């Protein structure tokens, strides 16, 4: 009887472990596929940046509203590309959203620079709580999925080695690749899903180019 109980306990542990791994796989597959679908010219560097933002949110804590507004207003003078989504749910933790700056002043919205700046500042005070070691482990699962799915990314080997090197040094923030910037002209801010849905979403009169959270993914 005792032996049967031990076997049963081991079986339950095995099932739970496989379930956890399956859940990770489902999240990671949805995350990678969504990014490749939205941005086919992505490199591993860009997918890594999205992964960091999906897990931890805005890269930096910001408290100076005047500077935040000035930076946004300066970016609004730059070129935009309509291939970049107005709104992109980032997945993984399901806590963060990219908001394209082109919603500011658009006819179909009522979003002001000050409104988005305030939302971004409050969001910057919220950080994802995934432990660093788990972050590194989850990132390696992302890379494994890309390799096993034979997804072809430019400079994949170089980017993979470089990302591992910065992670080993305790550095985690990185920028978009030159290819991504040239193709999509990204001008956005990362905000919490809560702030987005409470502050920005009600002010959108029409919703275009939205990348939603994949169905049944999280």
ZIGI-V825463 format. One record per backbone hydrogen bond with DSSP energy under -0.5 kcal/mol. NH is the residue of the N-H (numbers start at 0). CO is the residue of the C=O. If there is no record, write none. Layout:
NH | CO
NH | CO
This chain:
4 | 0
5 | 1
6 | 2
7 | 3
8 | 4
9 | 5
10 | 6
11 | 7
12 | 8
13 | 9
14 | 10
15 | 11
16 | 12
17 | 13
18 | 14
19 | 15
20 | 16
21 | 17
22 | 18
23 | 19
24 | 20
25 | 21
26 | 22
27 | 23
28 | 24
29 | 25
30 | 26
31 | 27
32 | 28
33 | 29
34 | 30
35 | 31
36 | 32
37 | 33
38 | 34
41 | 38
43 | 153
46 | 42
47 | 43
48 | 44
49 | 45
50 | 46
51 | 47
52 | 48
53 | 49
54 | 50
55 | 51
56 | 51
56 | 52
64 | 62
67 | 63
68 | 64
69 | 65
70 | 66
71 | 67
72 | 68
73 | 69
74 | 70
75 | 71
76 | 73
77 | 74
80 | 183
83 | 80
85 | 208
86 | 208
87 | 97
88 | 210
89 | 95
92 | 53
92 | 90
93 | 90
94 | 53
96 | 190
97 | 87
98 | 188
99 | 85
99 | 97
100 | 186
102 | 99
103 | 100
104 | 110
105 | 102
108 | 105
109 | 202
110 | 102
115 | 111
116 | 112
117 | 113
118 | 114
119 | 115
120 | 116
121 | 117
122 | 118
123 | 119
124 | 121
125 | 122
126 | 124
127 | 55
134 | 130
135 | 131
136 | 132
137 | 133
138 | 134
139 | 135
140 | 136
141 | 137
142 | 138
143 | 139
144 | 140
145 | 141
146 | 142
147 | 143
148 | 144
149 | 146
150 | 145
151 | 149
152 | 150
155 | 152
158 | 154
159 | 155
160 | 156
161 | 157
162 | 158
163 | 159
164 | 160
165 | 161
166 | 162
167 | 163
168 | 164
169 | 166
170 | 165
180 | 176
181 | 177
182 | 178
183 | 179
184 | 179
184 | 180
188 | 98
190 | 96
190 | 188
192 | 94
195 | 191
196 | 192
197 | 193
198 | 194
199 | 194
199 | 195
200 | 195
202 | 199
203 | 200
204 | 107
204 | 202
205 | 107
207 | 205
210 | 86
211 | 209
216 | 213
